[in-house]
């Protein structure tokens, strides 16, 4: 009901998700898919993203005391079934999960992944003193963003920092139509390469930069439209050799 009110008020991109472990996972999974189906039927726009968090240890929470926890194998099945049932949605997995678990579900359809996350109040602004723990939950993947970006590229993925669709107004039914017919790839692929180039130039370690530009050079040649390919190449050269940023299709 709250999601319906939000969409009726004009918010046309919404994300849904279940914190698995609080209730029987079959019930939660069925409810999640029914919610996606409802949004599609009523508004013509399914969820932009689906998150799949599991209960993790926190200050006063012990996951082992919950009866409805799910194994890694069941978790993988949930991710795979969501990807089959809702193929157009982005699927998010956070640093709650370990490196090994995240690697397994990336192959099954997860498309958004965090790195270098802090769950404490003000955690990105300054280090939290050990005696003060305001973390919402324990993080299982403690690698830096640089390490996560390099790891993704070494696995054969293209890390993307793109936000072009929001900024170009490709949201709601406009986004869904492009996503469902596959045309969004014409924007996503070059935008991913250009935003990755920005990250590499501005923030990456030398090792990550080397791996990243090898990926970019290889992937640029896969852009099917010559005009788009040439524009992307030119923009990436400007990113490397000037202060110009924020190129997007």
Backbone torsions as a table, in degrees:
resi	resn	phi	psi	omega
1	UNK	NA	-43.6	179.4
2	UNK	-62.8	-39.1	179.3
3	UNK	-65.8	-40.4	176.8
4	UNK	-59.3	-44.7	-179.0
5	UNK	-63.1	-38.4	179.2
6	UNK	-63.4	-44.8	-178.5
7	UNK	-70.7	-35.7	176.2
8	UNK	-64.5	-26.7	-180.0
9	UNK	-84.1	-3.1	175.3
10	UNK	112.8	-0.3	175.6
11	UNK	-82.4	107.9	-170.6
12	UNK	-98.4	-7.8	172.7
13	UNK	-117.6	120.8	-179.4
14	UNK	-130.1	153.8	175.9
15	UNK	-117.4	144.6	178.1
16	UNK	-127.7	170.7	179.0
17	UNK	174.1	163.9	180.0
18	UNK	-124.5	137.1	170.1
19	UNK	-85.1	95.3	-175.4
20	UNK	-67.7	137.2	179.9
21	UNK	121.7	-14.8	-179.5
22	UNK	-85.7	-28.9	-175.8
23	UNK	-139.7	172.5	176.5
24	UNK	-56.5	128.4	-171.9
25	UNK	-64.8	-30.9	178.7
26	UNK	-64.2	-39.9	178.4
27	UNK	-65.3	-47.4	-178.8
28	UNK	-64.1	-41.1	-179.1
29	UNK	-64.7	-45.3	178.8
30	UNK	-62.1	-42.3	178.4
31	UNK	-62.4	-39.1	178.8
32	UNK	-61.2	-47.2	-179.7
33	UNK	-69.0	-35.7	176.5
34	UNK	-64.5	-36.3	178.1
35	UNK	-64.8	-44.5	177.9
36	UNK	-60.8	-43.6	179.7
37	UNK	-63.2	-40.3	179.4
38	UNK	-62.5	-46.7	-179.6
39	UNK	-61.4	-40.1	178.6
40	UNK	-63.7	-44.3	-176.6
41	UNK	-69.6	-40.4	-173.8
42	UNK	-84.5	-40.7	-173.6
43	UNK	-110.8	-9.2	-177.5
44	UNK	73.1	10.1	-178.1
45	UNK	-136.7	111.3	177.1
46	UNK	-76.7	-177.5	-178.0
47	UNK	-65.3	136.0	176.7
48	UNK	-68.4	-37.5	178.5
49	UNK	-139.6	154.7	171.3
50	UNK	-129.4	127.7	178.1
51	UNK	-101.3	148.8	-177.8
52	UNK	-131.2	61.9	179.2
53	UNK	-77.5	153.5	171.1
54	UNK	-117.5	155.4	177.5
55	UNK	-59.1	131.2	176.8
56	UNK	-123.1	162.3	179.0
57	UNK	-63.5	137.9	175.8
58	UNK	-140.3	-173.5	-172.8
59	UNK	-51.4	-46.6	-177.8
60	UNK	-124.0	23.9	-178.2
61	UNK	-121.8	126.5	173.5
62	UNK	-116.1	108.9	-175.3
63	UNK	-57.5	-26.3	-177.2
64	UNK	-69.4	-14.8	179.4
65	UNK	-83.8	-7.2	178.3
66	UNK	-91.9	135.0	-175.1
67	UNK	-81.8	-13.7	-170.5
68	UNK	-108.2	20.9	177.9
69	UNK	-62.4	154.4	-177.9
70	UNK	-120.7	146.0	179.6
71	UNK	-75.5	168.4	177.0
72	UNK	-62.2	-36.7	-179.9
73	UNK	-64.6	-43.9	177.8
74	UNK	-66.1	-39.2	178.6
75	UNK	-59.8	-43.4	177.3
76	UNK	-61.4	-42.3	179.3
77	UNK	-62.6	-39.5	178.9
78	UNK	-61.6	-47.2	179.9
79	UNK	-60.7	-46.0	-178.2
80	UNK	-63.4	-41.4	-178.6
81	UNK	-69.4	-36.5	175.9
82	UNK	-63.1	-43.4	-178.9
83	UNK	-62.4	-38.5	178.9
84	UNK	-70.7	-41.5	-174.7
85	UNK	-76.7	-33.6	-176.7
86	UNK	-129.3	69.8	-170.3
87	UNK	-66.2	-19.4	-176.0
88	UNK	-86.3	-10.9	-171.6
89	UNK	-88.6	150.7	169.5
90	UNK	-78.9	139.2	179.9
91	UNK	-116.4	129.7	-171.0
92	UNK	-110.0	134.4	170.7
93	UNK	-130.4	134.8	-171.3
94	UNK	-101.7	-178.0	177.9
95	UNK	-75.0	4.5	168.8
96	UNK	-57.0	-36.4	-174.8
97	UNK	-91.2	153.9	-178.0
98	UNK	-73.6	165.9	175.9
99	UNK	-56.2	-45.9	-177.2
100	UNK	-62.8	-44.0	-179.6
101	UNK	-66.7	-41.9	-178.3
102	UNK	-65.5	-36.4	178.2
103	UNK	-64.2	-38.7	-179.2
104	UNK	-66.9	-42.8	-175.9
105	UNK	-82.0	-18.6	173.5
106	UNK	-58.3	-37.7	-179.0
107	UNK	-69.3	-18.4	-173.4
108	UNK	-101.0	-2.3	175.2
109	UNK	134.5	-4.0	175.1
110	UNK	-65.6	135.1	-175.3
111	UNK	-122.5	-12.7	177.3
112	UNK	-128.2	133.8	-174.3
113	UNK	-142.6	139.0	-178.4
114	UNK	-94.9	164.8	176.8
115	UNK	-153.9	144.0	179.8
116	UNK	64.8	32.8	-174.2
117	UNK	-76.8	146.3	171.1
118	UNK	-121.3	135.6	-178.6
119	UNK	-111.4	7.1	178.6
120	UNK	-93.9	161.1	-179.8
121	UNK	-65.0	123.7	-179.1
122	UNK	69.9	18.3	-172.5
123	UNK	-63.9	-24.6	179.8
124	UNK	-83.7	-16.6	-177.8
125	UNK	-85.6	-37.8	-177.3
126	UNK	-157.0	155.9	178.2
127	UNK	-65.5	141.5	180.0
128	UNK	-87.0	130.1	176.0
129	UNK	-58.2	143.0	-175.5
130	UNK	-60.9	-31.6	-177.7
131	UNK	-75.8	-14.1	177.8
132	UNK	-112.3	115.0	-179.1
133	UNK	-120.1	102.7	178.2
134	UNK	-108.5	15.9	-178.8
135	UNK	-62.2	138.3	179.1
136	UNK	-71.6	-33.6	177.9
137	UNK	-163.6	164.6	179.5
138	UNK	-75.9	140.2	176.7
139	UNK	-93.3	134.3	-178.9
140	UNK	-94.9	-26.5	179.1
141	UNK	-110.2	102.0	-173.1
142	UNK	-98.1	14.0	-179.8
143	UNK	-69.3	156.6	176.6
144	UNK	-73.1	165.2	176.9
145	UNK	-60.4	-40.0	179.4
146	UNK	-59.0	-43.3	179.4
147	UNK	-66.1	-39.5	179.9
148	UNK	-67.2	-42.0	178.9
149	UNK	-61.6	-45.4	-179.8
150	UNK	-65.1	-40.7	178.6
151	UNK	-59.8	-44.6	179.0
152	UNK	-60.9	-43.2	-179.7
153	UNK	-66.6	-38.4	178.8
154	UNK	-68.0	-22.9	174.8
155	UNK	-82.7	-8.5	178.7
156	UNK	101.2	9.4	179.3
157	UNK	-97.6	163.2	176.6
158	UNK	-109.9	105.0	176.5
159	UNK	-64.9	130.8	-178.7
160	UNK	-122.2	136.4	176.5
161	UNK	-111.5	23.4	-170.4
162	UNK	-74.0	137.3	172.5
163	UNK	-128.9	21.3	-171.3
164	UNK	-61.4	-39.4	-175.3
165	UNK	-60.1	-44.0	178.4
166	UNK	-61.8	-42.0	-172.1
167	UNK	-79.5	-20.4	176.6
168	UNK	-97.3	3.2	179.0
169	UNK	78.6	16.3	176.7
170	UNK	-86.8	77.1	-178.8
171	UNK	-129.8	172.7	175.4
172	UNK	57.0	-135.8	-175.9
173	UNK	-66.9	-27.6	177.4
174	UNK	-64.9	-43.4	178.1
175	UNK	-67.6	-45.1	-175.7
176	UNK	-60.5	-40.8	-179.0
177	UNK	-64.1	-41.0	177.8
178	UNK	-67.4	-36.8	-177.8
179	UNK	-70.4	-45.2	-174.9
180	UNK	-69.9	-29.2	178.7
181	UNK	-94.8	2.0	175.0
182	UNK	85.3	-4.3	-176.5
183	UNK	-69.0	-19.2	-179.3
184	UNK	-61.4	-23.9	179.2
185	UNK	-58.9	-31.4	180.0
186	UNK	-64.3	-24.6	174.4
187	UNK	-93.8	-44.4	-171.9
188	UNK	-61.4	-44.5	-173.8
189	UNK	-64.3	-55.5	178.5
190	UNK	-65.2	-36.1	178.1
191	UNK	-63.5	-38.6	177.5
192	UNK	-61.0	-45.0	-178.1
193	UNK	-66.3	-40.0	-179.7
194	UNK	-69.4	-40.7	180.0
195	UNK	-72.7	-32.5	174.4
196	UNK	-63.2	-42.1	178.0
197	UNK	-59.3	-41.8	177.7
198	UNK	-59.7	-46.1	179.9
199	UNK	-60.7	-45.6	-176.9
200	UNK	-61.1	-45.3	-177.8
201	UNK	-67.8	-41.9	-170.8
202	UNK	-89.1	-27.0	-169.2
203	UNK	-134.9	-21.2	-167.3
204	UNK	-78.0	154.5	171.4
205	UNK	-70.4	165.2	-178.4
206	UNK	-61.8	-39.4	-179.6
207	UNK	-64.7	-45.7	179.1
208	UNK	-65.5	-38.3	178.7
209	UNK	-60.7	-42.7	-179.4
210	UNK	-62.5	-48.9	179.3
211	UNK	-61.7	-42.6	-174.8
212	UNK	-64.5	-44.6	-178.5
213	UNK	-72.4	-24.4	171.7
214	UNK	-66.9	-41.4	177.0
215	UNK	-62.7	-47.0	-178.1
216	UNK	-60.7	-46.1	-179.2
217	UNK	-60.0	-41.6	179.8
218	UNK	-68.4	-43.4	-174.7
219	UNK	-74.6	-28.7	178.0
220	UNK	-58.0	-36.3	-177.8
221	UNK	-71.3	-13.1	179.6
222	UNK	-88.5	-8.4	178.0
223	UNK	-68.6	118.5	-170.1
224	UNK	-70.8	-34.4	-177.3
225	UNK	-86.9	120.9	-175.1
226	UNK	-58.7	-41.1	-178.9
227	UNK	-62.7	-45.9	179.1
228	UNK	-63.5	-43.1	179.8
229	UNK	-59.0	-44.7	-178.5
230	UNK	-68.4	-38.8	177.9
231	UNK	-64.8	-43.3	179.7
232	UNK	-62.3	-42.5	178.1
233	UNK	-61.1	-45.1	-179.6
234	UNK	-63.7	-42.4	179.6
235	UNK	-64.3	-40.8	-179.8
236	UNK	-66.2	-36.0	175.3
237	UNK	-62.8	-39.4	178.1
238	UNK	-67.3	-37.4	176.6
239	UNK	-61.4	-40.8	-177.6
240	UNK	-72.7	-33.2	-168.8
241	UNK	-114.1	2.7	179.3
242	UNK	-147.1	-178.9	178.5
243	UNK	-91.1	7.1	-178.9
244	UNK	-71.7	138.3	-178.3
245	UNK	-142.0	178.0	170.6
246	UNK	68.7	42.7	172.2
247	UNK	-83.1	144.8	178.4
248	UNK	-162.0	152.5	173.3
249	UNK	-100.6	NA	NA
